[in-house]
Amino acid sequence: MSKKRRTFTTDFKKQMVALYENGKSRQDIVREYELTASALDRWITQFQQTGSFKEKDDRRPEDQELIELRKRNKQIEMEVDILKQAALSMGRK
């Protein structure tokens, strides 16, 4: 039987990082709060690098620009397709 995916608040994550930074061992935190070691490691890394737990805040400016350019490219491709269909239907009339 699979476990239900749990979600944690930002405050809870900050508390776990604070416990770690104040000297409590990773193993103790993981065991006591029934966390996965990988989740705790990710929270510690995210908080130390950006002070945030959101993926969006952890992106480099180049990665964010690439995402925005891909969105814009997809939008332009859709606009071109619409214009092509409009031109074809105008040609039939």
PDB file of N, CA, C and O in Angstrom:
ATOM      1  N   MET A   1       0.842  -1.168   0.000  1.00  0.00           N
ATOM      2  CA  MET A   1       0.000   0.000   0.000  1.00  0.00           C
ATOM      3  C   MET A   1       0.896   1.243   0.000  1.00  0.00           C
ATOM      4  O   MET A   1       1.852   1.321   0.772  1.00  0.00           O
ATOM      5  N   SER A   2       0.589   2.201  -0.856  1.00  0.00           N
ATOM      6  CA  SER A   2       1.437   3.384  -0.967  1.00  0.00           C
ATOM      7  C   SER A   2       1.022   4.437   0.050  1.00  0.00           C
ATOM      8  O   SER A   2      -0.139   4.521   0.450  1.00  0.00           O
ATOM      9  N   LYS A   3       1.997   5.231   0.454  1.00  0.00           N
ATOM     10  CA  LYS A   3       1.731   6.304   1.397  1.00  0.00           C
ATOM     11  C   LYS A   3       1.114   7.488   0.671  1.00  0.00           C
ATOM     12  O   LYS A   3       1.404   7.735  -0.500  1.00  0.00           O
ATOM     13  N   LYS A   4       0.273   8.207   1.369  1.00  0.00           N
ATOM     14  CA  LYS A   4      -0.295   9.429   0.811  1.00  0.00           C
ATOM     15  C   LYS A   4       0.779  10.510   0.847  1.00  0.00           C
ATOM     16  O   LYS A   4       1.484  10.666   1.845  1.00  0.00           O
ATOM     17  N   ARG A   5       0.895  11.237  -0.226  1.00  0.00           N
ATOM     18  CA  ARG A   5       1.902  12.303  -0.310  1.00  0.00           C
ATOM     19  C   ARG A   5       1.544  13.416   0.672  1.00  0.00           C
ATOM     20  O   ARG A   5       0.430  13.940   0.664  1.00  0.00           O
ATOM     21  N   ARG A   6       2.509  13.762   1.516  1.00  0.00           N
ATOM     22  CA  ARG A   6       2.279  14.816   2.493  1.00  0.00           C
ATOM     23  C   ARG A   6       2.822  16.141   1.973  1.00  0.00           C
ATOM     24  O   ARG A   6       3.794  16.180   1.219  1.00  0.00           O
ATOM     25  N   THR A   7       2.187  17.202   2.383  1.00  0.00           N
ATOM     26  CA  THR A   7       2.686  18.535   2.052  1.00  0.00           C
ATOM     27  C   THR A   7       3.039  19.245   3.344  1.00  0.00           C
ATOM     28  O   THR A   7       2.438  18.996   4.389  1.00  0.00           O
ATOM     29  N   PHE A   8       4.008  20.123   3.264  1.00  0.00           N
ATOM     30  CA  PHE A   8       4.500  20.818   4.442  1.00  0.00           C
ATOM     31  C   PHE A   8       4.455  22.316   4.202  1.00  0.00           C
ATOM     32  O   PHE A   8       4.724  22.786   3.097  1.00  0.00           O
ATOM     33  N   THR A   9       4.117  23.054   5.232  1.00  0.00           N
ATOM     34  CA  THR A   9       4.071  24.510   5.119  1.00  0.00           C
ATOM     35  C   THR A   9       5.487  25.075   5.110  1.00  0.00           C
ATOM     36  O   THR A   9       6.447  24.424   5.521  1.00  0.00           O
ATOM     37  N   THR A  10       5.578  26.286   4.635  1.00  0.00           N
ATOM     38  CA  THR A  10       6.864  26.976   4.621  1.00  0.00           C
ATOM     39  C   THR A  10       7.398  27.142   6.044  1.00  0.00           C
ATOM     40  O   THR A  10       8.598  27.003   6.283  1.00  0.00           O
ATOM     41  N   ASP A  11       6.511  27.437   6.973  1.00  0.00           N
ATOM     42  CA  ASP A  11       6.940  27.598   8.369  1.00  0.00           C
ATOM     43  C   ASP A  11       7.533  26.306   8.922  1.00  0.00           C
ATOM     44  O   ASP A  11       8.549  26.333   9.617  1.00  0.00           O
ATOM     45  N   PHE A  12       6.901  25.178   8.616  1.00  0.00           N
ATOM     46  CA  PHE A  12       7.409  23.894   9.079  1.00  0.00           C
ATOM     47  C   PHE A  12       8.803  23.634   8.507  1.00  0.00           C
ATOM     48  O   PHE A  12       9.704  23.196   9.222  1.00  0.00           O
ATOM     49  N   LYS A  13       8.968  23.905   7.216  1.00  0.00           N
ATOM     50  CA  LYS A  13      10.266  23.696   6.568  1.00  0.00           C
ATOM     51  C   LYS A  13      11.340  24.584   7.211  1.00  0.00           C
ATOM     52  O   LYS A  13      12.466  24.144   7.440  1.00  0.00           O
ATOM     53  N   LYS A  14      10.974  25.832   7.495  1.00  0.00           N
ATOM     54  CA  LYS A  14      11.929  26.744   8.149  1.00  0.00           C
ATOM     55  C   LYS A  14      12.318  26.217   9.522  1.00  0.00           C
ATOM     56  O   LYS A  14      13.480  26.302   9.920  1.00  0.00           O
ATOM     57  N   GLN A  15      11.351  25.676  10.239  1.00  0.00           N
ATOM     58  CA  GLN A  15      11.644  25.126  11.561  1.00  0.00           C
ATOM     59  C   GLN A  15      12.609  23.946  11.464  1.00  0.00           C
ATOM     60  O   GLN A  15      13.512  23.812  12.290  1.00  0.00           O
ATOM     61  N   MET A  16      12.421  23.097  10.464  1.00  0.00           N
ATOM     62  CA  MET A  16      13.302  21.939  10.293  1.00  0.00           C
ATOM     63  C   MET A  16      14.723  22.391   9.945  1.00  0.00           C
ATOM     64  O   MET A  16      15.698  21.843  10.459  1.00  0.00           O
ATOM     65  N   VAL A  17      14.829  23.386   9.074  1.00  0.00           N
ATOM     66  CA  VAL A  17      16.143  23.923   8.706  1.00  0.00           C
ATOM     67  C   VAL A  17      16.799  24.565   9.931  1.00  0.00           C
ATOM     68  O   VAL A  17      18.000  24.405  10.149  1.00  0.00           O
ATOM     69  N   ALA A  18      16.015  25.285  10.723  1.00  0.00           N
ATOM     70  CA  ALA A  18      16.549  25.923  11.925  1.00  0.00           C
ATOM     71  C   ALA A  18      17.060  24.872  12.917  1.00  0.00           C
ATOM     72  O   ALA A  18      18.113  25.054  13.528  1.00  0.00           O
ATOM     73  N   LEU A  19      16.315  23.780  13.075  1.00  0.00           N
ATOM     74  CA  LEU A  19      16.779  22.707  13.956  1.00  0.00           C
ATOM     75  C   LEU A  19      18.135  22.182  13.497  1.00  0.00           C
ATOM     76  O   LEU A  19      19.046  21.979  14.299  1.00  0.00           O
ATOM     77  N   TYR A  20      18.247  21.966  12.182  1.00  0.00           N
ATOM     78  CA  TYR A  20      19.501  21.460  11.616  1.00  0.00           C
ATOM     79  C   TYR A  20      20.636  22.459  11.844  1.00  0.00           C
ATOM     80  O   TYR A  20      21.733  22.086  12.261  1.00  0.00           O
ATOM     81  N   GLU A  21      20.354  23.736  11.565  1.00  0.00           N
ATOM     82  CA  GLU A  21      21.397  24.757  11.702  1.00  0.00           C
ATOM     83  C   GLU A  21      21.796  24.978  13.159  1.00  0.00           C
ATOM     84  O   GLU A  21      22.899  25.447  13.437  1.00  0.00           O
ATOM     85  N   ASN A  22      20.907  24.643  14.085  1.00  0.00           N
ATOM     86  CA  ASN A  22      21.214  24.793  15.507  1.00  0.00           C
ATOM     87  C   ASN A  22      21.875  23.553  16.100  1.00  0.00           C
ATOM     88  O   ASN A  22      22.068  23.463  17.312  1.00  0.00           O
ATOM     89  N   GLY A  23      22.220  22.597  15.238  1.00  0.00           N
ATOM     90  CA  GLY A  23      23.026  21.477  15.697  1.00  0.00           C
ATOM     91  C   GLY A  23      22.341  20.135  15.818  1.00  0.00           C
ATOM     92  O   GLY A  23      22.999  19.143  16.132  1.00  0.00           O
ATOM     93  N   LYS A  24      21.049  20.068  15.581  1.00  0.00           N
ATOM     94  CA  LYS A  24      20.370  18.767  15.655  1.00  0.00           C
ATOM     95  C   LYS A  24      20.761  17.958  14.413  1.00  0.00           C
ATOM     96  O   LYS A  24      20.824  18.504  13.311  1.00  0.00           O
ATOM     97  N   SER A  25      21.017  16.680  14.589  1.00  0.00           N
ATOM     98  CA  SER A  25      21.492  15.862  13.463  1.00  0.00           C
ATOM     99  C   SER A  25      20.361  15.575  12.474  1.00  0.00           C
ATOM    100  O   SER A  25      19.183  15.539  12.828  1.00  0.00           O
ATOM    101  N   ARG A  26      20.767  15.374  11.234  1.00  0.00           N
ATOM    102  CA  ARG A  26      19.801  15.046  10.182  1.00  0.00           C
ATOM    103  C   ARG A  26      19.007  13.801  10.557  1.00  0.00           C
ATOM    104  O   ARG A  26      17.785  13.772  10.420  1.00  0.00           O
ATOM    105  N   GLN A  27      19.702  12.782  11.028  1.00  0.00           N
ATOM    106  CA  GLN A  27      19.039  11.523  11.369  1.00  0.00           C
ATOM    107  C   GLN A  27      17.967  11.724  12.432  1.00  0.00           C
ATOM    108  O   GLN A  27      16.877  11.160  12.331  1.00  0.00           O
ATOM    109  N   ASP A  28      18.265  12.512  13.433  1.00  0.00           N
ATOM    110  CA  ASP A  28      17.289  12.763  14.491  1.00  0.00           C
ATOM    111  C   ASP A  28      16.054  13.488  13.963  1.00  0.00           C
ATOM    112  O   ASP A  28      14.925  13.148  14.316  1.00  0.00           O
ATOM    113  N   ILE A  29      16.276  14.482  13.121  1.00  0.00           N
ATOM    114  CA  ILE A  29      15.155  15.241  12.553  1.00  0.00           C
ATOM    115  C   ILE A  29      14.298  14.329  11.688  1.00  0.00           C
ATOM    116  O   ILE A  29      13.073  14.319  11.813  1.00  0.00           O
ATOM    117  N   VAL A  30      14.941  13.560  10.811  1.00  0.00           N
ATOM    118  CA  VAL A  30      14.219  12.661   9.906  1.00  0.00           C
ATOM    119  C   VAL A  30      13.394  11.652  10.703  1.00  0.00           C
ATOM    120  O   VAL A  30      12.224  11.416  10.402  1.00  0.00           O
ATOM    121  N   ARG A  31      14.005  11.072  11.701  1.00  0.00           N
ATOM    122  CA  ARG A  31      13.324  10.052  12.509  1.00  0.00           C
ATOM    123  C   ARG A  31      12.183  10.657  13.328  1.00  0.00           C
ATOM    124  O   ARG A  31      11.074  10.123  13.344  1.00  0.00           O
ATOM    125  N   GLU A  32      12.456  11.761  14.000  1.00  0.00           N
ATOM    126  CA  GLU A  32      11.475  12.363  14.901  1.00  0.00           C
ATOM    127  C   GLU A  32      10.247  12.896  14.171  1.00  0.00           C
ATOM    128  O   GLU A  32       9.128  12.775  14.670  1.00  0.00           O
ATOM    129  N   TYR A  33      10.446  13.484  12.998  1.00  0.00           N
ATOM    130  CA  TYR A  33       9.341  14.105  12.259  1.00  0.00           C
ATOM    131  C   TYR A  33       8.857  13.254  11.077  1.00  0.00           C
ATOM    132  O   TYR A  33       8.021  13.691  10.286  1.00  0.00           O
ATOM    133  N   GLU A  34       9.396  12.038  10.973  1.00  0.00           N
ATOM    134  CA  GLU A  34       9.014  11.090   9.917  1.00  0.00           C
ATOM    135  C   GLU A  34       9.121  11.714   8.525  1.00  0.00           C
ATOM    136  O   GLU A  34       8.181  11.672   7.731  1.00  0.00           O
ATOM    137  N   LEU A  35      10.269  12.279   8.256  1.00  0.00           N
ATOM    138  CA  LEU A  35      10.570  12.887   6.956  1.00  0.00           C
ATOM    139  C   LEU A  35      11.476  11.963   6.172  1.00  0.00           C
ATOM    140  O   LEU A  35      12.011  10.993   6.709  1.00  0.00           O
ATOM    141  N   THR A  36      11.643  12.272   4.893  1.00  0.00           N
ATOM    142  CA  THR A  36      12.659  11.575   4.116  1.00  0.00           C
ATOM    143  C   THR A  36      13.931  12.418   4.165  1.00  0.00           C
ATOM    144  O   THR A  36      13.875  13.646   4.224  1.00  0.00           O
ATOM    145  N   ALA A  37      15.055  11.752   4.141  1.00  0.00           N
ATOM    146  CA  ALA A  37      16.330  12.468   4.189  1.00  0.00           C
ATOM    147  C   ALA A  37      16.491  13.372   2.980  1.00  0.00           C
ATOM    148  O   ALA A  37      17.041  14.468   3.089  1.00  0.00           O
ATOM    149  N   SER A  38      16.013  12.915   1.827  1.00  0.00           N
ATOM    150  CA  SER A  38      16.160  13.724   0.610  1.00  0.00           C
ATOM    151  C   SER A  38      15.343  15.012   0.700  1.00  0.00           C
ATOM    152  O   SER A  38      15.788  16.060   0.233  1.00  0.00           O
ATOM    153  N   ALA A  39      14.155  14.943   1.296  1.00  0.00           N
ATOM    154  CA  ALA A  39      13.332  16.152   1.438  1.00  0.00           C
ATOM    155  C   ALA A  39      14.028  17.159   2.354  1.00  0.00           C
ATOM    156  O   ALA A  39      14.104  18.348   2.044  1.00  0.00           O
ATOM    157  N   LEU A  40      14.529  16.669   3.477  1.00  0.00           N
ATOM    158  CA  LEU A  40      15.220  17.567   4.404  1.00  0.00           C
ATOM    159  C   LEU A  40      16.458  18.180   3.753  1.00  0.00           C
ATOM    160  O   LEU A  40      16.707  19.377   3.898  1.00  0.00           O
ATOM    161  N   ASP A  41      17.220  17.378   3.046  1.00  0.00           N
ATOM    162  CA  ASP A  41      18.411  17.892   2.349  1.00  0.00           C
ATOM    163  C   ASP A  41      18.032  18.967   1.337  1.00  0.00           C
ATOM    164  O   ASP A  41      18.709  19.989   1.228  1.00  0.00           O
ATOM    165  N   ARG A  42      16.951  18.737   0.599  1.00  0.00           N
ATOM    166  CA  ARG A  42      16.502  19.701  -0.406  1.00  0.00           C
ATOM    167  C   ARG A  42      16.088  21.012   0.267  1.00  0.00           C
ATOM    168  O   ARG A  42      16.426  22.092  -0.219  1.00  0.00           O
ATOM    169  N   TRP A  43      15.358  20.920   1.383  1.00  0.00           N
ATOM    170  CA  TRP A  43      14.933  22.129   2.099  1.00  0.00           C
ATOM    171  C   TRP A  43      16.140  22.914   2.601  1.00  0.00           C
ATOM    172  O   TRP A  43      16.179  24.139   2.488  1.00  0.00           O
ATOM    173  N   ILE A  44      17.117  22.214   3.151  1.00  0.00           N
ATOM    174  CA  ILE A  44      18.315  22.881   3.670  1.00  0.00           C
ATOM    175  C   ILE A  44      19.043  23.593   2.540  1.00  0.00           C
ATOM    176  O   ILE A  44      19.428  24.754   2.681  1.00  0.00           O
ATOM    177  N   THR A  45      19.232  22.903   1.421  1.00  0.00           N
ATOM    178  CA  THR A  45      19.933  23.485   0.273  1.00  0.00           C
ATOM    179  C   THR A  45      19.176  24.688  -0.270  1.00  0.00           C
ATOM    180  O   THR A  45      19.768  25.742  -0.503  1.00  0.00           O
ATOM    181  N   GLN A  46      17.870  24.536  -0.473  1.00  0.00           N
ATOM    182  CA  GLN A  46      17.070  25.636  -1.011  1.00  0.00           C
ATOM    183  C   GLN A  46      17.131  26.858  -0.099  1.00  0.00           C
ATOM    184  O   GLN A  46      17.305  27.982  -0.568  1.00  0.00           O
ATOM    185  N   PHE A  47      16.988  26.632   1.191  1.00  0.00           N
ATOM    186  CA  PHE A  47      16.965  27.761   2.118  1.00  0.00           C
ATOM    187  C   PHE A  47      18.324  28.449   2.189  1.00  0.00           C
ATOM    188  O   PHE A  47      18.393  29.674   2.280  1.00  0.00           O
ATOM    189  N   GLN A  48      19.401  27.675   2.149  1.00  0.00           N
ATOM    190  CA  GLN A  48      20.733  28.274   2.205  1.00  0.00           C
ATOM    191  C   GLN A  48      21.068  29.040   0.929  1.00  0.00           C
ATOM    192  O   GLN A  48      21.775  30.047   0.978  1.00  0.00           O
ATOM    193  N   GLN A  49      20.564  28.571  -0.212  1.00  0.00           N
ATOM    194  CA  GLN A  49      20.894  29.230  -1.474  1.00  0.00           C
ATOM    195  C   GLN A  49      20.042  30.464  -1.731  1.00  0.00           C
ATOM    196  O   GLN A  49      20.564  31.502  -2.137  1.00  0.00           O
ATOM    197  N   THR A  50      18.725  30.362  -1.497  1.00  0.00           N
ATOM    198  CA  THR A  50      17.845  31.469  -1.870  1.00  0.00           C
ATOM    199  C   THR A  50      16.974  31.981  -0.744  1.00  0.00           C
ATOM    200  O   THR A  50      16.373  33.048  -0.871  1.00  0.00           O
ATOM    201  N   GLY A  51      16.891  31.256   0.345  1.00  0.00           N
ATOM    202  CA  GLY A  51      16.010  31.669   1.433  1.00  0.00           C
ATOM    203  C   GLY A  51      14.556  31.363   1.148  1.00  0.00           C
ATOM    204  O   GLY A  51      13.664  31.849   1.844  1.00  0.00           O
ATOM    205  N   SER A  52      14.312  30.551   0.117  1.00  0.00           N
ATOM    206  CA  SER A  52      12.952  30.212  -0.291  1.00  0.00           C
ATOM    207  C   SER A  52      12.868  28.724  -0.576  1.00  0.00           C
ATOM    208  O   SER A  52      13.874  28.068  -0.847  1.00  0.00           O
ATOM    209  N   PHE A  53      11.648  28.202  -0.511  1.00  0.00           N
ATOM    210  CA  PHE A  53      11.446  26.786  -0.789  1.00  0.00           C
ATOM    211  C   PHE A  53      10.716  26.565  -2.110  1.00  0.00           C
ATOM    212  O   PHE A  53      10.375  25.428  -2.438  1.00  0.00           O
ATOM    213  N   LYS A  54      10.476  27.606  -2.857  1.00  0.00           N
ATOM    214  CA  LYS A  54       9.766  27.495  -4.130  1.00  0.00           C
ATOM    215  C   LYS A  54      10.764  27.260  -5.259  1.00  0.00           C
ATOM    216  O   LYS A  54      11.803  27.914  -5.341  1.00  0.00           O
ATOM    217  N   GLU A  55      10.421  26.309  -6.126  1.00  0.00           N
ATOM    218  CA  GLU A  55      11.298  25.988  -7.255  1.00  0.00           C
ATOM    219  C   GLU A  55      11.556  27.224  -8.110  1.00  0.00           C
ATOM    220  O   GLU A  55      12.672  27.445  -8.580  1.00  0.00           O
ATOM    221  N   LYS A  56      10.527  28.016  -8.302  1.00  0.00           N
ATOM    222  CA  LYS A  56      10.645  29.197  -9.145  1.00  0.00           C
ATOM    223  C   LYS A  56      11.719  30.147  -8.624  1.00  0.00           C
ATOM    224  O   LYS A  56      12.429  30.771  -9.413  1.00  0.00           O
ATOM    225  N   ASP A  57      11.842  30.259  -7.319  1.00  0.00           N
ATOM    226  CA  ASP A  57      12.827  31.158  -6.734  1.00  0.00           C
ATOM    227  C   ASP A  57      14.242  30.597  -6.801  1.00  0.00           C
ATOM    228  O   ASP A  57      15.215  31.335  -6.649  1.00  0.00           O
ATOM    229  N   ASP A  58      14.356  29.286  -7.028  1.00  0.00           N
ATOM    230  CA  ASP A  58      15.674  28.650  -7.070  1.00  0.00           C
ATOM    231  C   ASP A  58      16.301  28.670  -8.456  1.00  0.00           C
ATOM    232  O   ASP A  58      17.442  28.242  -8.626  1.00  0.00           O
ATOM    233  N   ARG A  59      15.574  29.160  -9.439  1.00  0.00           N
ATOM    234  CA  ARG A  59      16.092  29.147 -10.807  1.00  0.00           C
ATOM    235  C   ARG A  59      17.125  30.245 -11.023  1.00  0.00           C
ATOM    236  O   ARG A  59      17.063  31.328 -10.440  1.00  0.00           O
ATOM    237  N   ARG A  60      18.075  29.911 -11.888  1.00  0.00           N
ATOM    238  CA  ARG A  60      19.032  30.924 -12.311  1.00  0.00           C
ATOM    239  C   ARG A  60      18.323  31.861 -13.290  1.00  0.00           C
ATOM    240  O   ARG A  60      17.342  31.458 -13.916  1.00  0.00           O
ATOM    241  N   PRO A  61      18.793  33.090 -13.435  1.00  0.00           N
ATOM    242  CA  PRO A  61      18.153  34.024 -14.378  1.00  0.00           C
ATOM    243  C   PRO A  61      18.119  33.470 -15.811  1.00  0.00           C
ATOM    244  O   PRO A  61      17.163  33.708 -16.549  1.00  0.00           O
ATOM    245  N   GLU A  62      19.158  32.736 -16.193  1.00  0.00           N
ATOM    246  CA  GLU A  62      19.197  32.169 -17.544  1.00  0.00           C
ATOM    247  C   GLU A  62      18.096  31.124 -17.728  1.00  0.00           C
ATOM    248  O   GLU A  62      17.465  31.058 -18.784  1.00  0.00           O
ATOM    249  N   ASP A  63      17.869  30.311 -16.699  1.00  0.00           N
ATOM    250  CA  ASP A  63      16.816  29.296 -16.780  1.00  0.00           C
ATOM    251  C   ASP A  63      15.444  29.946 -16.867  1.00  0.00           C
ATOM    252  O   ASP A  63      14.585  29.503 -17.630  1.00  0.00           O
ATOM    253  N   GLN A  64      15.240  31.000 -16.082  1.00  0.00           N
ATOM    254  CA  GLN A  64      13.959  31.706 -16.107  1.00  0.00           C
ATOM    255  C   GLN A  64      13.730  32.337 -17.469  1.00  0.00           C
ATOM    256  O   GLN A  64      12.618  32.287 -17.994  1.00  0.00           O
ATOM    257  N   GLU A  65      14.760  32.927 -18.047  1.00  0.00           N
ATOM    258  CA  GLU A  65      14.635  33.543 -19.370  1.00  0.00           C
ATOM    259  C   GLU A  65      14.303  32.486 -20.420  1.00  0.00           C
ATOM    260  O   GLU A  65      13.479  32.725 -21.303  1.00  0.00           O
ATOM    261  N   LEU A  66      14.941  31.325 -20.329  1.00  0.00           N
ATOM    262  CA  LEU A  66      14.670  30.249 -21.274  1.00  0.00           C
ATOM    263  C   LEU A  66      13.217  29.802 -21.191  1.00  0.00           C
ATOM    264  O   LEU A  66      12.584  29.573 -22.221  1.00  0.00           O
ATOM    265  N   ILE A  67      12.686  29.675 -19.998  1.00  0.00           N
ATOM    266  CA  ILE A  67      11.281  29.283 -19.824  1.00  0.00           C
ATOM    267  C   ILE A  67      10.357  30.327 -20.449  1.00  0.00           C
ATOM    268  O   ILE A  67       9.404  29.983 -21.148  1.00  0.00           O
ATOM    269  N   GLU A  68      10.645  31.597 -20.193  1.00  0.00           N
ATOM    270  CA  GLU A  68       9.819  32.668 -20.753  1.00  0.00           C
ATOM    271  C   GLU A  68       9.895  32.693 -22.276  1.00  0.00           C
ATOM    272  O   GLU A  68       8.882  32.911 -22.941  1.00  0.00           O
ATOM    273  N   LEU A  69      11.087  32.471 -22.835  1.00  0.00           N
ATOM    274  CA  LEU A  69      11.239  32.462 -24.292  1.00  0.00           C
ATOM    275  C   LEU A  69      10.497  31.283 -24.919  1.00  0.00           C
ATOM    276  O   LEU A  69       9.909  31.423 -25.991  1.00  0.00           O
ATOM    277  N   ARG A  70      10.518  30.137 -24.270  1.00  0.00           N
ATOM    278  CA  ARG A  70       9.776  28.984 -24.780  1.00  0.00           C
ATOM    279  C   ARG A  70       8.279  29.237 -24.773  1.00  0.00           C
ATOM    280  O   ARG A  70       7.581  28.858 -25.714  1.00  0.00           O
ATOM    281  N   LYS A  71       7.774  29.877 -23.714  1.00  0.00           N
ATOM    282  CA  LYS A  71       6.354  30.218 -23.654  1.00  0.00           C
ATOM    283  C   LYS A  71       5.993  31.172 -24.793  1.00  0.00           C
ATOM    284  O   LYS A  71       4.986  30.995 -25.478  1.00  0.00           O
ATOM    285  N   ARG A  72       6.836  32.179 -24.977  1.00  0.00           N
ATOM    286  CA  ARG A  72       6.589  33.180 -26.037  1.00  0.00           C
ATOM    287  C   ARG A  72       6.637  32.521 -27.415  1.00  0.00           C
ATOM    288  O   ARG A  72       5.826  32.835 -28.286  1.00  0.00           O
ATOM    289  N   ASN A  73       7.586  31.611 -27.608  1.00  0.00           N
ATOM    290  CA  ASN A  73       7.704  30.907 -28.879  1.00  0.00           C
ATOM    291  C   ASN A  73       6.443  30.089 -29.163  1.00  0.00           C
ATOM    292  O   ASN A  73       5.941  30.090 -30.287  1.00  0.00           O
ATOM    293  N   LYS A  74       5.938  29.401 -28.159  1.00  0.00           N
ATOM    294  CA  LYS A  74       4.729  28.599 -28.324  1.00  0.00           C
ATOM    295  C   LYS A  74       3.539  29.490 -28.679  1.00  0.00           C
ATOM    296  O   LYS A  74       2.713  29.125 -29.516  1.00  0.00           O
ATOM    297  N   GLN A  75       3.454  30.660 -28.038  1.00  0.00           N
ATOM    298  CA  GLN A  75       2.372  31.595 -28.322  1.00  0.00           C
ATOM    299  C   GLN A  75       2.455  32.088 -29.765  1.00  0.00           C
ATOM    300  O   GLN A  75       1.436  32.165 -30.452  1.00  0.00           O
ATOM    301  N   ILE A  76       3.649  32.420 -30.225  1.00  0.00           N
ATOM    302  CA  ILE A  76       3.833  32.903 -31.598  1.00  0.00           C
ATOM    303  C   ILE A  76       3.482  31.805 -32.600  1.00  0.00           C
ATOM    304  O   ILE A  76       2.860  32.079 -33.626  1.00  0.00           O
ATOM    305  N   GLU A  77       3.880  30.557 -32.308  1.00  0.00           N
ATOM    306  CA  GLU A  77       3.530  29.447 -33.202  1.00  0.00           C
ATOM    307  C   GLU A  77       2.020  29.288 -33.315  1.00  0.00           C
ATOM    308  O   GLU A  77       1.506  29.026 -34.402  1.00  0.00           O
ATOM    309  N   MET A  78       1.308  29.443 -32.208  1.00  0.00           N
ATOM    310  CA  MET A  78      -0.155  29.351 -32.241  1.00  0.00           C
ATOM    311  C   MET A  78      -0.756  30.482 -33.072  1.00  0.00           C
ATOM    312  O   MET A  78      -1.699  30.265 -33.832  1.00  0.00           O
ATOM    313  N   GLU A  79      -0.208  31.687 -32.926  1.00  0.00           N
ATOM    314  CA  GLU A  79      -0.697  32.825 -33.696  1.00  0.00           C
ATOM    315  C   GLU A  79      -0.466  32.608 -35.184  1.00  0.00           C
ATOM    316  O   GLU A  79      -1.331  32.939 -35.995  1.00  0.00           O
ATOM    317  N   VAL A  80       0.669  32.065 -35.553  1.00  0.00           N
ATOM    318  CA  VAL A  80       0.968  31.782 -36.959  1.00  0.00           C
ATOM    319  C   VAL A  80      -0.013  30.752 -37.514  1.00  0.00           C
ATOM    320  O   VAL A  80      -0.509  30.905 -38.630  1.00  0.00           O
ATOM    321  N   ASP A  81      -0.293  29.711 -36.742  1.00  0.00           N
ATOM    322  CA  ASP A  81      -1.258  28.698 -37.177  1.00  0.00           C
ATOM    323  C   ASP A  81      -2.639  29.304 -37.406  1.00  0.00           C
ATOM    324  O   ASP A  81      -3.317  28.960 -38.374  1.00  0.00           O
ATOM    325  N   ILE A  82      -3.052  30.196 -36.527  1.00  0.00           N
ATOM    326  CA  ILE A  82      -4.357  30.859 -36.675  1.00  0.00           C
ATOM    327  C   ILE A  82      -4.369  31.707 -37.934  1.00  0.00           C
ATOM    328  O   ILE A  82      -5.350  31.698 -38.677  1.00  0.00           O
ATOM    329  N   LEU A  83      -3.291  32.439 -38.183  1.00  0.00           N
ATOM    330  CA  LEU A  83      -3.220  33.277 -39.385  1.00  0.00           C
ATOM    331  C   LEU A  83      -3.225  32.433 -40.653  1.00  0.00           C
ATOM    332  O   LEU A  83      -3.834  32.822 -41.650  1.00  0.00           O
ATOM    333  N   LYS A  84      -2.555  31.281 -40.629  1.00  0.00           N
ATOM    334  CA  LYS A  84      -2.550  30.393 -41.794  1.00  0.00           C
ATOM    335  C   LYS A  84      -3.960  29.888 -42.073  1.00  0.00           C
ATOM    336  O   LYS A  84      -4.397  29.869 -43.223  1.00  0.00           O
ATOM    337  N   GLN A  85      -4.672  29.480 -41.030  1.00  0.00           N
ATOM    338  CA  GLN A  85      -6.042  28.998 -41.215  1.00  0.00           C
ATOM    339  C   GLN A  85      -6.960  30.098 -41.712  1.00  0.00           C
ATOM    340  O   GLN A  85      -7.845  29.847 -42.529  1.00  0.00           O
ATOM    341  N   ALA A  86      -6.759  31.313 -41.228  1.00  0.00           N
ATOM    342  CA  ALA A  86      -7.569  32.444 -41.679  1.00  0.00           C
ATOM    343  C   ALA A  86      -7.284  32.744 -43.145  1.00  0.00           C
ATOM    344  O   ALA A  86      -8.203  33.032 -43.911  1.00  0.00           O
ATOM    345  N   ALA A  87      -6.025  32.677 -43.533  1.00  0.00           N
ATOM    346  CA  ALA A  87      -5.666  32.943 -44.927  1.00  0.00           C
ATOM    347  C   ALA A  87      -6.263  31.886 -45.845  1.00  0.00           C
ATOM    348  O   ALA A  87      -6.739  32.208 -46.933  1.00  0.00           O
ATOM    349  N   LEU A  88      -6.243  30.616 -45.412  1.00  0.00           N
ATOM    350  CA  LEU A  88      -6.834  29.560 -46.225  1.00  0.00           C
ATOM    351  C   LEU A  88      -8.347  29.741 -46.377  1.00  0.00           C
ATOM    352  O   LEU A  88      -8.895  29.569 -47.466  1.00  0.00           O
ATOM    353  N   SER A  89      -9.006  30.088 -45.281  1.00  0.00           N
ATOM    354  CA  SER A  89     -10.464  30.264 -45.373  1.00  0.00           C
ATOM    355  C   SER A  89     -10.815  31.501 -46.178  1.00  0.00           C
ATOM    356  O   SER A  89     -11.861  31.519 -46.826  1.00  0.00           O
ATOM    357  N   MET A  90      -9.999  32.519 -46.164  1.00  0.00           N
ATOM    358  CA  MET A  90     -10.257  33.728 -46.978  1.00  0.00           C
ATOM    359  C   MET A  90     -10.050  33.431 -48.459  1.00  0.00           C
ATOM    360  O   MET A  90     -10.725  33.997 -49.318  1.00  0.00           O
ATOM    361  N   GLY A  91      -9.124  32.550 -48.741  1.00  0.00           N
ATOM    362  CA  GLY A  91      -8.858  32.190 -50.131  1.00  0.00           C
ATOM    363  C   GLY A  91      -9.978  31.365 -50.733  1.00  0.00           C
ATOM    364  O   GLY A  91     -10.156  31.394 -51.951  1.00  0.00           O
ATOM    365  N   ARG A  92     -10.723  30.647 -49.954  1.00  0.00           N
ATOM    366  CA  ARG A  92     -11.825  29.817 -50.437  1.00  0.00           C
ATOM    367  C   ARG A  92     -13.067  30.633 -50.774  1.00  0.00           C
ATOM    368  O   ARG A  92     -13.903  30.180 -51.556  1.00  0.00           O
ATOM    369  N   LYS A  93     -13.205  31.807 -50.211  1.00  0.00           N
ATOM    370  CA  LYS A  93     -14.414  32.615 -50.402  1.00  0.00           C
ATOM    371  C   LYS A  93     -14.360  33.381 -51.678  1.00  0.00           C
ATOM    372  O   LYS A  93     -15.296  34.114 -51.998  1.00  0.00           O
TER     373      LYS A  93
END
